[in-house]
Amino acid sequence: MKRYVKYVKPYWKSFVLCPVLMLTEVLGEVLLPAFMADIINIGAVRHDIPYIMGMGIVMLVTALVMMAGGIGGAYFAARAAIGFAGDLRSDVFQKVQSFSFRNIDAFSTGSLVTRLTNDITQVQNVILIGLKLLLRAPGMLMGAVIMAFIMNPSLALILLIVIPALALAIGMVIKVAFPRFEIMQKKIDALNSRIQEALTNVRIIKSFVRGSFEEEKFAASNEDLKQSGLRAFRVVILNMPIMMLAMNVTTLAVVWTGGRQVLAGTMPIGDLTAFTTYIVQVLMSLMILAMVLLQSSRAVASLRRITEVLDTEVDLTDAYSARKDAVITKGTVEFRNVSFSYYKDNAEKVLSDISFKIEAGETVGIIGSTGCGKTSLVQLIPRLYDTDSGGVYIDGINVKDYSLRHLRDSVGMVLQKNVLFSGSIAENLRWGDESADQDTMEAAASAAQAAGFISSFPEGYETNLSQGGVNVSGGQKQRLCIARALLKRPKILILDDSTSAVDTATEAEIRKSFSGSLRETTKIIIAQRITSVMEADHIIVMEEGRISGMGSHEEMLAQCATYREIYESQMEKEAIA
């Protein structure tokens, strides 16, 4: 828990002032029954109207002070809880941003969303309730018990039976409820993942007319969460009936015993009224404590899940980089006996013993069947993953020795799955260079063959894109992503099958623009079409995680049977078409 103290420090005044102000309410609640008893025992018995009026004013002032304390306490509780949760959420998000792909895969996107939202909200709520009630309830309990014993010690002995019995019952409820809340949070993870997947892929779902299938999957996850919630709250709902039964039975015992004392003349009627109020306060304070503790048990489960994220060891950092100040000046890329798998203990490698070198400014094409490791290969260059053995070198320096920020700033990458963000086209392009002016953006868009369709939009570069860029075509999305990468002016540019939705003529124009604007940039192009890589300085053919051939187009036709088969097959199809 020490790690969470830092989230309290900025708001320590609120954490202190809230309980103090709430204790003014406690003091008032303890005093008001005594004042009422005096009104009955002295004012009413003696028919002393001035005394009754005076005590009435005292009670009114006490109530106003209580109200001021309650409002102030609620304000500072909200300030403390919201501030704590906001800072915690920022740190958790920052930690998730530092995760490697392996770290993210270890959780799930839905689970991380739940931890950043629902789990932190649970912690916020318990802080809010706890600050307002956790000190108020014990204060009211202690005050009411003390006043009850001062007023009538023999009658107050009933509390010595009721309080331990209720504490035992509440403890049992919390013990059973805690693990059930933890299970419920995991079910929320699963539901969020299901919702995210369905909404992200809604167009595919509709195109395959699989809406009913997804509805069934959602219904199953939703039902699972519902049942988990019911199992948790079946225990929680026992709390209120137990408390109410105890309250009614205790009140009945007090009224019965106290009534006999009143009839015997050993207890004033006003004291019985006040004593009954104190008994209710004792039981209400226990009820409040039970509610706070139950809410806390759920928050503890959430806090444990948050701690899992914060305690996760990021397996890809530049903490041990030997040359953080190293600068990529040329863009020479070399793989030396590289092997890689997505799971550390997996004996089956995605890449095995990969070795090759690309000189600065060269263009290299990579082709091969689906699943042969092309994307995995290029992801090692900007350290989206780390090698299991061997090394990747840029300008003769191992990529692990560069700072991650500088390394990734020097590598422009257009991923296989093109991603655009909600916002204007200009905002999306400026991901490549946030300070880019209009002329620079237009130059990059022109090189990516995107300037034409951008200018056709009524709002041009200020055209708003929907989430994921769904209001532009696949080819337009690819060209915008290429333009965004070009704005980085990278030393190494990686295009991972990023022109598959573009016609061959447009693709040729894009490659032609590279020879001018990116003459000194090392270009690595993954493609399915031979025509996309024929003009490259070197072509790498991959099969089952290994390099089966490397050379120019003419050399590969002469030496590599796999390349020749792909070439002849595609040329034949084009001839038929």
C-alpha positions in Angstrom: 0.0 0.0 0.0 3.0 2.3 0.4 3.1 2.9 -3.4 -0.4 4.6 -3.2 0.7 7.1 -0.5 2.0 9.4 -3.3 -1.5 9.7 -4.7 -2.6 11.0 -1.2 0.1 13.6 -0.7 -1.1 16.2 -3.3 -4.6 16.1 -1.6 -3.6 15.6 2.0 -5.4 18.7 3.2 -8.7 17.3 1.7 -7.9 13.9 3.2 -7.6 15.5 6.7 -10.3 18.2 6.4 -13.0 15.8 5.3 -13.0 13.5 8.4 -12.6 16.5 10.7 -15.7 18.2 9.2 -17.6 15.0 9.2 -16.9 14.6 12.9 -18.9 17.8 13.5 -21.9 15.9 12.3 -21.1 13.0 14.6 -20.8 15.4 17.6 -24.2 16.9 16.7 -25.9 13.5 16.3 -24.6 12.5 19.7 -25.7 15.7 21.4 -29.1 16.2 19.8 -30.8 13.2 21.6 -29.5 14.5 25.0 -30.9 17.9 24.2 -34.2 16.4 23.4 -34.2 14.4 26.6 -33.6 17.6 28.6 -36.5 19.3 26.8 -38.8 16.4 27.8 -37.4 15.9 31.3 -37.1 19.6 32.3 -39.0 21.8 29.9 -42.1 19.6 29.3 -42.4 18.3 32.9 -42.0 21.8 34.3 -44.0 23.5 31.5 -41.0 25.8 31.1 -41.6 27.4 27.6 -38.5 29.7 27.7 -36.3 26.6 28.4 -37.9 24.7 25.6 -37.4 27.6 23.2 -33.8 28.1 24.3 -33.0 24.4 23.8 -34.8 24.5 20.5 -32.5 27.3 19.3 -29.5 25.3 20.6 -30.7 22.3 18.6 -31.2 24.5 15.5 -27.7 26.0 15.7 -26.3 22.4 16.2 -28.2 21.3 13.1 -26.8 24.2 11.0 -23.3 23.4 12.1 -23.8 19.8 11.2 -25.1 20.8 7.8 -22.1 23.0 7.2 -19.8 20.2 8.3 -21.5 17.7 6.1 -21.4 19.9 3.0 -17.7 20.7 3.6 -16.9 17.1 4.3 -18.6 16.0 1.1 -16.7 18.6 -1.0 -13.3 17.6 0.4 -14.1 13.9 0.1 -15.0 14.4 -3.6 -11.8 16.4 -4.2 -9.6 13.8 -2.5 -11.2 10.8 -4.2 -11.4 12.2 -7.7 -7.9 13.6 -7.5 -6.5 10.3 -6.2 -8.3 8.4 -9.0 -7.3 10.8 -11.7 -3.6 10.7 -10.8 -3.7 6.9 -10.5 -5.4 6.5 -13.8 -2.8 8.7 -15.5 0.0 6.5 -14.1 -1.7 3.3 -15.1 -2.2 4.6 -18.6 1.4 5.7 -18.8 2.5 2.3 -17.6 0.3 0.6 -20.3 1.9 2.9 -22.9 5.3 1.6 -21.9 4.2 -2.0 -22.4 5.8 -4.0 -25.1 3.5 -6.0 -27.4 4.3 -9.1 -25.3 3.1 -7.3 -22.1 -0.1 -6.3 -23.8 -0.7 -9.8 -25.1 -0.3 -11.1 -21.5 -3.4 -9.1 -20.5 -6.1 -8.3 -23.0 -7.3 -5.0 -24.4 -10.6 -5.4 -22.7 -9.0 -6.2 -19.4 -6.8 -3.1 -19.5 -9.8 -1.0 -20.4 -11.7 -2.4 -17.4 -8.7 -1.7 -15.1 -8.4 1.9 -16.3 -12.1 2.6 -15.9 -14.2 0.3 -13.8 -11.5 -0.8 -11.3 -10.2 2.7 -10.7 -13.8 3.9 -10.3 -14.3 1.3 -7.6 -11.3 2.6 -5.8 -12.5 6.2 -6.2 -15.9 5.3 -4.8 -14.6 3.6 -1.7 -12.3 6.6 -1.0 -15.3 8.9 -1.4 -17.5 6.8 0.9 -14.7 6.0 3.3 -13.7 9.6 3.9 -17.3 10.6 4.5 -18.4 7.6 6.6 -15.5 5.5 7.8 -14.6 7.9 10.6 -18.2 9.2 11.0 -19.5 5.7 11.7 -17.0 4.7 14.4 -17.3 8.2 15.9 -21.1 7.9 16.1 -20.8 4.3 17.4 -18.4 5.3 20.2 -20.3 8.5 21.0 -23.6 6.7 21.2 -22.3 3.8 23.3 -20.6 6.3 25.8 -23.8 8.3 26.0 -25.9 5.2 26.5 -23.7 3.9 29.3 -23.7 7.4 31.0 -27.5 7.6 30.7 -28.3 4.0 31.9 -25.5 1.5 32.4 -27.7 -1.5 33.1 -29.8 -1.0 30.0 -26.7 -0.4 27.8 -25.5 -3.9 28.6 -27.8 -5.1 25.8 -25.2 -3.6 23.4 -22.5 -5.9 24.7 -24.5 -8.8 23.3 -25.7 -7.2 20.0 -22.4 -5.6 18.8 -20.2 -8.7 18.8 -23.0 -10.8 17.2 -23.4 -8.2 14.4 -19.6 -7.9 13.9 -19.3 -11.6 13.5 -22.2 -11.7 11.0 -20.7 -8.8 9.0 -17.2 -10.4 9.0 -18.7 -13.7 7.5 -20.5 -11.8 4.8 -17.3 -9.9 3.8 -15.2 -13.1 3.8 -17.6 -14.8 1.4 -18.2 -11.7 -0.8 -14.6 -10.8 -1.5 -13.6 -13.6 -3.8 -16.9 -13.3 -5.6 -16.2 -9.7 -6.4 -12.8 -10.6 -7.8 -14.5 -13.1 -10.1 -17.1 -10.6 -11.1 -14.3 -8.1 -12.2 -12.8 -10.8 -14.4 -16.2 -11.3 -16.0 -16.4 -7.6 -16.7 -13.0 -8.0 -18.5 -14.4 -10.7 -20.7 -17.6 -8.7 -21.5 -15.6 -5.6 -22.4 -13.3 -7.6 -24.7 -16.4 -9.0 -26.4 -18.0 -5.6 -26.9 -14.7 -4.1 -28.2 -14.3 -6.9 -30.7 -17.9 -6.6 -31.9 -17.8 -2.9 -32.3 -14.4 -2.8 -34.0 -15.4 -5.4 -36.5 -19.0 -4.4 -37.0 -18.6 -4.0 -40.8 -17.2 -7.6 -41.1 -20.1 -8.9 -38.9 -22.6 -7.2 -41.1 -21.0 -8.2 -44.4 -21.0 -11.9 -43.3 -24.5 -11.6 -41.8 -23.2 -12.9 -38.5 -25.1 -10.5 -36.3 -27.1 -13.2 -34.6 -24.0 -15.2 -33.9 -22.3 -12.3 -32.2 -25.5 -11.6 -30.3 -25.4 -15.1 -29.0 -21.7 -14.7 -28.0 -22.5 -11.4 -26.3 -25.5 -12.9 -24.5 -23.4 -15.7 -23.2 -20.8 -13.3 -21.8 -23.5 -11.0 -20.4 -25.3 -13.9 -18.8 -22.0 -15.1 -17.3 -21.4 -11.6 -15.8 -25.0 -11.4 -14.6 -24.7 -14.8 -12.7 -21.3 -13.8 -11.2 -22.9 -10.5 -10.1 -25.8 -12.3 -8.5 -23.6 -14.7 -6.7 -21.6 -11.8 -5.3 -24.7 -9.7 -4.3 -26.7 -12.6 -2.9 -24.2 -12.5 0.0 -24.3 -8.7 0.2 -28.1 -8.4 0.3 -28.0 -10.5 3.5 -26.3 -7.6 5.2 -29.4 -5.3 5.4 -31.9 -7.9 6.6 -29.5 -9.0 9.4 -29.0 -5.3 10.4 -32.7 -4.5 10.4 -33.5 -7.6 12.4 -30.9 -6.7 14.9 -32.1 -3.1 15.1 -35.7 -4.1 15.6 -35.0 -6.8 18.2 -32.7 -4.5 20.1 -35.1 -1.6 20.0 -37.9 -3.9 21.2 -35.7 -5.1 24.1 -34.7 -1.6 25.0 -38.3 -0.3 24.9 -39.5 -3.3 27.0 -36.8 -3.1 29.6 -36.7 0.7 29.6 -40.5 1.0 29.8 -40.6 -1.1 32.9 -37.9 1.2 34.5 -40.0 4.2 33.5 -43.1 2.7 35.1 -41.0 1.9 38.2 -39.9 5.5 38.3 -36.1 4.7 38.0 -35.8 6.2 34.5 -37.2 9.5 33.1 -39.3 9.2 30.0 -37.0 11.6 28.2 -34.0 9.4 28.9 -35.8 6.4 27.4 -36.5 8.5 24.2 -32.8 9.5 24.0 -31.6 6.0 24.8 -33.7 4.5 22.0 -32.2 7.1 19.6 -28.7 6.1 20.7 -29.4 2.4 20.2 -30.6 3.2 16.6 -27.4 5.3 16.1 -25.2 2.4 17.3 -26.9 0.0 14.9 -26.9 2.5 12.1 -23.2 3.1 12.5 -22.6 -0.7 12.3 -24.7 -0.8 9.2 -22.6 2.0 7.7 -19.4 0.3 8.6 -20.7 -2.9 7.0 -21.5 -1.0 3.8 -18.1 0.6 3.7 -16.3 -2.6 4.4 -18.3 -4.5 1.7 -17.6 -1.7 -0.8 -13.9 -1.9 0.3 -13.8 -5.6 -0.4 -14.7 -5.0 -4.0 -12.3 -2.1 -4.2 -9.5 -4.2 -2.8 -10.1 -6.8 -5.5 -9.9 -3.9 -8.1 -6.8 -2.5 -6.4 -5.1 -5.8 -6.7 -5.8 -5.8 -10.5 -4.5 -2.3 -10.8 -1.4 -3.3 -8.9 -0.8 -6.2 -11.3 -0.5 -3.6 -14.1 1.7 -1.3 -12.2 3.9 -4.2 -11.1 4.3 -5.7 -14.5 7.9 -5.8 -15.6 8.2 -4.2 -19.0 10.3 -6.7 -21.0 11.4 -4.1 -23.6 13.0 -1.0 -22.3 16.1 1.1 -22.9 17.1 1.0 -19.2 20.2 -1.0 -20.0 21.0 0.7 -23.4 24.7 1.2 -23.6 24.6 4.1 -26.0 21.4 6.1 -25.4 23.0 9.1 -27.0 23.7 7.2 -30.2 22.2 8.8 -33.3 21.2 7.0 -36.5 22.8 8.9 -39.3 22.8 6.5 -42.3 20.2 3.8 -41.9 22.3 0.6 -42.6 20.4 -2.4 -41.3 22.0 -5.8 -40.5 20.5 -9.0 -39.1 23.0 -11.3 -37.5 21.8 -14.9 -36.8 18.5 -13.7 -35.5 15.9 -16.1 -34.1 12.6 -15.0 -32.6 9.3 -16.4 -31.2 6.3 -14.6 -29.7 6.3 -16.8 -26.6 9.6 -17.0 -24.8 9.3 -20.7 -23.9 8.1 -21.7 -27.4 10.5 -24.1 -29.0 9.0 -23.4 -32.5 10.6 -20.2 -33.8 8.8 -17.7 -36.0 12.2 -16.6 -37.4 15.3 -18.9 -37.4 18.9 -17.9 -38.0 18.2 -14.8 -40.2 21.3 -13.0 -41.5 21.5 -10.2 -44.1 22.6 -6.6 -44.6 21.0 -3.6 -46.2 23.2 -0.7 -47.0 21.9 2.8 -46.3 19.7 4.2 -49.1 19.0 0.8 -50.6 15.5 -0.5 -51.4 14.8 -4.1 -50.3 11.7 -6.1 -51.1 10.5 -9.0 -49.0 8.0 -11.5 -50.3 6.8 -14.9 -49.2 3.7 -16.9 -48.3 1.4 -15.8 -45.5 2.8 -16.6 -42.1 6.4 -17.0 -43.2 7.6 -14.3 -40.8 7.8 -11.2 -43.0 6.0 -8.9 -40.6 7.8 -10.4 -37.6 11.1 -9.7 -39.3 10.6 -5.9 -39.8 9.0 -5.5 -36.3 12.4 -6.3 -34.8 14.0 -3.2 -36.4 12.2 -0.6 -34.3 12.1 -3.0 -31.4 8.4 -3.6 -31.3 9.7 -7.0 -30.2 13.2 -8.2 -29.1 15.1 -11.0 -30.6 15.5 -14.3 -28.7 19.0 -14.7 -30.0 21.2 -12.9 -32.4 21.1 -9.2 -33.0 19.7 -6.5 -35.2 22.1 -3.6 -36.0 21.6 -0.2 -37.4 24.7 1.7 -38.5 26.7 -1.0 -36.7 25.0 -0.5 -33.3 22.7 -3.0 -31.8 19.1 -1.6 -31.7 19.0 -2.5 -28.0 21.7 0.1 -27.4 19.7 3.0 -28.8 17.1 4.8 -26.8 13.7 3.6 -27.8 12.5 7.2 -28.5 15.4 7.9 -30.9 15.3 4.5 -32.5 11.5 4.7 -33.3 11.8 8.3 -34.4 14.3 7.3 -37.0 12.1 4.4 -38.4 9.0 5.2 -40.3 6.6 2.2 -40.4 3.4 1.7 -42.2 1.8 -1.4 -40.6 -0.1 -4.1 -42.4 -3.2 -2.9 -40.6 -3.6 0.8 -41.4 -4.8 2.8 -38.4 -6.1 6.4 -38.5 -7.5 8.3 -35.5 -10.6 10.4 -35.1 -9.8 13.9 -36.0 -8.9 15.9 -39.1 -6.6 14.6 -41.9 -4.1 17.3 -40.9 -4.1 16.0 -37.3 -3.5 12.5 -38.5 -0.7 13.5 -40.8 1.0 15.5 -38.0 1.5 12.3 -36.1 4.6 12.1 -38.3 5.7 15.6 -37.5 3.6 17.6 -35.1 5.2 20.9 -36.2 4.7 20.3 -39.9 3.3 23.3 -41.8 0.8 23.1 -44.7 3.4 23.0 -47.4 5.3 20.1 -45.8 2.1 18.2 -45.3 1.1 18.7 -48.9 4.5 17.6 -50.1 4.2 14.3 -48.1 0.7 13.8 -49.4 1.8 14.4 -52.9 4.6 11.8 -52.6 2.1 9.3 -51.2 -0.3 10.1 -54.1 -2.9 11.3 -51.5 -3.0 15.0 -52.4 -5.5 14.5 -55.2 -8.3 12.9 -53.2 -7.6 15.1 -50.2 -8.2 18.2 -52.3 -11.4 16.7 -53.6 -12.9 16.9 -50.1 -14.8 20.2 -49.4 -12.8 20.8 -46.3 -9.5 19.5 -47.7 -6.9 18.7 -45.0 -9.4 19.8 -42.3 -11.8 16.9 -43.3 -12.7 15.0 -40.2 -12.0 11.3 -40.1 -14.2 8.9 -38.2 -12.6 6.5 -35.7 -10.4 4.2 -37.6 -10.8 6.2 -40.7 -13.9 4.4 -41.8 -15.1 7.3 -43.9 -12.3 6.9 -46.4 -11.6 3.9 -48.7 -8.9 1.3 -48.0 -6.6 2.7 -50.7 -7.0 6.3 -49.4 -6.3 5.1 -45.8 -3.1 3.4 -47.0 -1.9 6.5 -48.8 -2.6 8.7 -45.7 -0.6 6.3 -43.6 2.3 6.5 -46.0 2.1 10.3 -46.0 2.2 10.3 -42.2 5.3 8.1 -42.2 7.0 10.3 -44.8 6.5 13.3 -42.6 8.8 11.7 -40.1 11.6 12.0 -42.7 12.9 8.7 -41.4 16.3 7.1 -42.0 14.5 3.8 -42.5 11.1 3.4 -44.0 9.2 0.1 -43.7 6.1 -0.6 -45.8 4.4 -3.7 -44.6 2.1 -4.7 -47.5 0.8 -1.1 -47.3 -0.1 -0.6 -51.0 -2.3 -3.8 -51.3 -5.4 -1.7 -51.7 -3.8 0.7 -54.3 -3.9 0.1 -58.0 -0.6 -0.8 -59.7 -0.4 2.6 -61.5 -0.7 4.5 -58.3 1.7 2.2 -56.5 4.2 2.8 -59.3 3.9 6.6 -58.8 4.5 6.1 -55.1 7.6 4.1 -55.7 8.8 6.7 -58.2 8.4 9.5 -55.7 10.5 7.5 -53.3 13.5 7.6 -55.6 13.5 11.4 -55.3 12.3 12.4 -51.9 13.7 9.3 -50.1 16.9 8.8 -52.1 19.0 8.5 -48.9 16.4 6.6 -46.9 16.7 2.8 -46.5 13.4 1.4 -47.8 12.1 -2.1 -46.9 8.9 -3.1 -48.8 6.9 -6.2 -47.9 4.6 -7.1 -50.7 2.5 -9.9 -52.2 2.9 -8.6 -55.8 6.1 -9.2 -57.6 5.7 -5.9 -59.4 5.9 -4.1 -56.1 9.5 -5.3 -55.5 10.9 -6.0 -59.0 12.9 -2.7 -59.1 14.3 -3.1 -55.6 18.1 -3.3 -55.1 17.6 -6.6 -53.4 14.7 -9.0 -53.0 14.4 -11.4 -50.0 12.3 -14.5 -50.3 11.1 -16.0 -47.0 9.8 -19.5 -46.3 8.8 -20.8 -42.9 10.8 -18.2 -40.9 13.9 -18.6 -43.0 15.5 -16.8 -45.9 15.4 -19.0 -49.0 17.0 -16.5 -51.4 18.3 -12.9 -51.7 19.4 -10.9 -54.7 18.2 -8.7 -57.5 15.2 -9.6 -59.6 17.3 -11.1 -62.4 19.4 -13.1 -59.9 16.4 -14.4 -58.1 14.8 -15.6 -61.4 17.9 -17.5 -62.1 18.7 -18.8 -58.7 15.5 -19.1 -56.6 12.9 -21.6 -57.6 10.3 -20.2 -55.2 10.7 -16.7 -56.5 10.5 -17.9 -60.1 7.3 -19.9 -59.3 5.7 -16.8 -57.7 6.8 -14.6 -60.7 5.5 -17.0 -63.3 2.2 -17.5 -61.5 1.5 -13.8 -61.1 2.6 -12.9 -64.7 0.3 -15.6 -66.0 -2.6 -14.3 -64.1 -1.9 -10.7 -65.3 -1.7 -12.0 -68.9 -5.1 -13.7 -68.5 -6.6 -10.6 -66.9 
